[in-house]
Amino acid sequence: MNADLIVLGSHGRTGLGRFLLGSVSEAVARHARCSVQIVRIPS
């Protein structure tokens, strides 16, 4: 795709939970060639 923007939701995990489960949003943001908007989903 030739996207200009990627918008993703995030649960906002921190600490051990983030370490064990990883963060898909973070991985996408690091590797994307366009802008990435990460929106925190309230729990």
Backbone atoms as SQL, in Angstrom:
CREATE TABLE atoms (id INTEGER PRIMARY KEY, chain TEXT, resi INTEGER, resn TEXT, atom TEXT, x REAL, y REAL, z REAL);
INSERT INTO atoms VALUES
  (1, 'A', 1, 'MET', 'N', 0.836, -1.186, 0.000),
  (2, 'A', 1, 'MET', 'CA', 0.000, 0.000, 0.000),
  (3, 'A', 1, 'MET', 'C', 0.878, 1.245, 0.000),
  (4, 'A', 2, 'ASN', 'N', 0.314, 2.271, -0.508),
  (5, 'A', 2, 'ASN', 'CA', 1.005, 3.551, -0.536),
  (6, 'A', 2, 'ASN', 'C', 0.340, 4.486, 0.467),
  (7, 'A', 3, 'ALA', 'N', 0.336, 4.114, 1.734),
  (8, 'A', 3, 'ALA', 'CA', -0.378, 4.858, 2.776),
  (9, 'A', 3, 'ALA', 'C', 0.386, 6.105, 3.199),
  (10, 'A', 4, 'ASP', 'N', -0.364, 7.144, 3.606),
  (11, 'A', 4, 'ASP', 'CA', 0.220, 8.369, 4.147),
  (12, 'A', 4, 'ASP', 'C', 0.196, 8.359, 5.669),
  (13, 'A', 5, 'LEU', 'N', -0.723, 7.584, 6.252),
  (14, 'A', 5, 'LEU', 'CA', -0.894, 7.561, 7.702),
  (15, 'A', 5, 'LEU', 'C', -1.436, 6.208, 8.129),
  (16, 'A', 6, 'ILE', 'N', -0.913, 5.691, 9.233),
  (17, 'A', 6, 'ILE', 'CA', -1.414, 4.464, 9.849),
  (18, 'A', 6, 'ILE', 'C', -1.928, 4.851, 11.229),
  (19, 'A', 7, 'VAL', 'N', -3.156, 4.462, 11.555),
  (20, 'A', 7, 'VAL', 'CA', -3.741, 4.740, 12.873),
  (21, 'A', 7, 'VAL', 'C', -3.955, 3.407, 13.574),
  (22, 'A', 8, 'LEU', 'N', -3.393, 3.284, 14.794),
  (23, 'A', 8, 'LEU', 'CA', -3.480, 2.045, 15.570),
  (24, 'A', 8, 'LEU', 'C', -4.002, 2.333, 16.965),
  (25, 'A', 9, 'GLY', 'N', -4.651, 1.359, 17.555),
  (26, 'A', 9, 'GLY', 'CA', -5.073, 1.449, 18.944),
  (27, 'A', 9, 'GLY', 'C', -4.050, 0.771, 19.838),
  (28, 'A', 10, 'SER', 'N', -3.953, 1.250, 21.083),
  (29, 'A', 10, 'SER', 'CA', -3.027, 0.666, 22.050),
  (30, 'A', 10, 'SER', 'C', -3.722, 0.562, 23.400),
  (31, 'A', 11, 'HIS', 'N', -3.451, -0.524, 24.106),
  (32, 'A', 11, 'HIS', 'CA', -4.020, -0.702, 25.441),
  (33, 'A', 11, 'HIS', 'C', -3.235, 0.053, 26.496),
  (34, 'A', 12, 'GLY', 'N', -2.065, 0.535, 26.144),
  (35, 'A', 12, 'GLY', 'CA', -1.270, 1.318, 27.086),
  (36, 'A', 12, 'GLY', 'C', -0.608, 0.496, 28.169),
  (37, 'A', 13, 'ARG', 'N', -0.267, -0.749, 27.863),
  (38, 'A', 13, 'ARG', 'CA', 0.420, -1.582, 28.857),
  (39, 'A', 13, 'ARG', 'C', 1.794, -1.009, 29.164),
  (40, 'A', 14, 'THR', 'N', 2.235, -1.199, 30.380),
  (41, 'A', 14, 'THR', 'CA', 3.559, -0.740, 30.773),
  (42, 'A', 14, 'THR', 'C', 4.262, -1.852, 31.543),
  (43, 'A', 15, 'GLY', 'N', 5.523, -1.675, 31.768),
  (44, 'A', 15, 'GLY', 'CA', 6.296, -2.579, 32.613),
  (45, 'A', 15, 'GLY', 'C', 6.333, -4.005, 32.136),
  (46, 'A', 16, 'LEU', 'N', 6.075, -4.927, 33.065),
  (47, 'A', 16, 'LEU', 'CA', 6.203, -6.356, 32.793),
  (48, 'A', 16, 'LEU', 'C', 5.235, -6.837, 31.710),
  (49, 'A', 17, 'GLY', 'N', 4.011, -6.334, 31.721),
  (50, 'A', 17, 'GLY', 'CA', 3.031, -6.739, 30.707),
  (51, 'A', 17, 'GLY', 'C', 3.496, -6.404, 29.306),
  (52, 'A', 18, 'ARG', 'N', 4.085, -5.239, 29.151),
  (53, 'A', 18, 'ARG', 'CA', 4.595, -4.835, 27.838),
  (54, 'A', 18, 'ARG', 'C', 5.801, -5.682, 27.450),
  (55, 'A', 19, 'PHE', 'N', 6.642, -5.978, 28.420),
  (56, 'A', 19, 'PHE', 'CA', 7.833, -6.798, 28.156),
  (57, 'A', 19, 'PHE', 'C', 7.437, -8.203, 27.712),
  (58, 'A', 20, 'LEU', 'N', 6.459, -8.800, 28.384),
  (59, 'A', 20, 'LEU', 'CA', 6.052, -10.174, 28.089),
  (60, 'A', 20, 'LEU', 'C', 5.228, -10.272, 26.805),
  (61, 'A', 21, 'LEU', 'N', 4.337, -9.325, 26.580),
  (62, 'A', 21, 'LEU', 'CA', 3.440, -9.399, 25.435),
  (63, 'A', 21, 'LEU', 'C', 3.963, -8.652, 24.217),
  (64, 'A', 22, 'GLY', 'N', 4.902, -7.752, 24.421),
  (65, 'A', 22, 'GLY', 'CA', 5.385, -6.941, 23.310),
  (66, 'A', 22, 'GLY', 'C', 4.364, -5.881, 22.950),
  (67, 'A', 23, 'SER', 'N', 4.678, -5.045, 22.015),
  (68, 'A', 23, 'SER', 'CA', 3.760, -4.010, 21.584),
  (69, 'A', 23, 'SER', 'C', 3.730, -3.972, 20.063),
  (70, 'A', 24, 'VAL', 'N', 2.622, -4.419, 19.503),
  (71, 'A', 24, 'VAL', 'CA', 2.473, -4.411, 18.059),
  (72, 'A', 24, 'VAL', 'C', 2.516, -2.975, 17.545),
  (73, 'A', 25, 'SER', 'N', 1.847, -2.069, 18.255),
  (74, 'A', 25, 'SER', 'CA', 1.828, -0.665, 17.845),
  (75, 'A', 25, 'SER', 'C', 3.238, -0.085, 17.788),
  (76, 'A', 26, 'GLU', 'N', 4.031, -0.402, 18.781),
  (77, 'A', 26, 'GLU', 'CA', 5.404, 0.103, 18.816),
  (78, 'A', 26, 'GLU', 'C', 6.221, -0.454, 17.652),
  (79, 'A', 27, 'ALA', 'N', 6.057, -1.731, 17.368),
  (80, 'A', 27, 'ALA', 'CA', 6.786, -2.350, 16.261),
  (81, 'A', 27, 'ALA', 'C', 6.388, -1.722, 14.924),
  (82, 'A', 28, 'VAL', 'N', 5.097, -1.481, 14.730),
  (83, 'A', 28, 'VAL', 'CA', 4.636, -0.850, 13.493),
  (84, 'A', 28, 'VAL', 'C', 5.213, 0.556, 13.388),
  (85, 'A', 29, 'ALA', 'N', 5.173, 1.309, 14.482),
  (86, 'A', 29, 'ALA', 'CA', 5.692, 2.678, 14.470),
  (87, 'A', 29, 'ALA', 'C', 7.180, 2.715, 14.129),
  (88, 'A', 30, 'ARG', 'N', 7.918, 1.742, 14.593),
  (89, 'A', 30, 'ARG', 'CA', 9.362, 1.712, 14.320),
  (90, 'A', 30, 'ARG', 'C', 9.684, 1.368, 12.874),
  (91, 'A', 31, 'HIS', 'N', 8.845, 0.536, 12.245),
  (92, 'A', 31, 'HIS', 'CA', 9.167, 0.033, 10.913),
  (93, 'A', 31, 'HIS', 'C', 8.403, 0.703, 9.773),
  (94, 'A', 32, 'ALA', 'N', 7.396, 1.488, 10.094),
  (95, 'A', 32, 'ALA', 'CA', 6.579, 2.114, 9.046),
  (96, 'A', 32, 'ALA', 'C', 7.363, 3.194, 8.311),
  (97, 'A', 33, 'ARG', 'N', 7.072, 3.333, 7.049),
  (98, 'A', 33, 'ARG', 'CA', 7.727, 4.354, 6.228),
  (99, 'A', 33, 'ARG', 'C', 6.864, 5.607, 6.105),
  (100, 'A', 34, 'CYS', 'N', 5.744, 5.640, 6.823),
  (101, 'A', 34, 'CYS', 'CA', 4.876, 6.816, 6.818),
  (102, 'A', 34, 'CYS', 'C', 4.560, 7.176, 8.272),
  (103, 'A', 35, 'SER', 'N', 3.777, 8.222, 8.460),
  (104, 'A', 35, 'SER', 'CA', 3.406, 8.652, 9.809),
  (105, 'A', 35, 'SER', 'C', 2.526, 7.598, 10.479),
  (106, 'A', 36, 'VAL', 'N', 2.686, 7.470, 11.800),
  (107, 'A', 36, 'VAL', 'CA', 1.888, 6.524, 12.580),
  (108, 'A', 36, 'VAL', 'C', 1.266, 7.260, 13.751),
  (109, 'A', 37, 'GLN', 'N', -0.050, 7.129, 13.898),
  (110, 'A', 37, 'GLN', 'CA', -0.779, 7.725, 15.025),
  (111, 'A', 37, 'GLN', 'C', -1.226, 6.578, 15.920),
  (112, 'A', 38, 'ILE', 'N', -0.793, 6.596, 17.190),
  (113, 'A', 38, 'ILE', 'CA', -1.190, 5.554, 18.142),
  (114, 'A', 38, 'ILE', 'C', -2.173, 6.179, 19.120),
  (115, 'A', 39, 'VAL', 'N', -3.368, 5.597, 19.171),
  (116, 'A', 39, 'VAL', 'CA', -4.458, 6.112, 20.004),
  (117, 'A', 39, 'VAL', 'C', -4.630, 5.177, 21.178),
  (118, 'A', 40, 'ARG', 'N', -4.577, 5.715, 22.382),
  (119, 'A', 40, 'ARG', 'CA', -4.744, 4.888, 23.577),
  (120, 'A', 40, 'ARG', 'C', -6.214, 4.556, 23.795),
  (121, 'A', 41, 'ILE', 'N', -6.508, 3.277, 23.940),
  (122, 'A', 41, 'ILE', 'CA', -7.867, 2.807, 24.162),
  (123, 'A', 41, 'ILE', 'C', -8.113, 2.746, 25.661),
  (124, 'A', 42, 'PRO', 'N', -9.134, 3.482, 26.181),
  (125, 'A', 42, 'PRO', 'CA', -9.392, 3.433, 27.617),
  (126, 'A', 42, 'PRO', 'C', -9.842, 2.036, 28.055),
  (127, 'A', 43, 'SER', 'N', -9.366, 1.637, 29.222),
  (128, 'A', 43, 'SER', 'CA', -9.705, 0.289, 29.700),
  (129, 'A', 43, 'SER', 'C', -10.850, 0.299, 30.663);
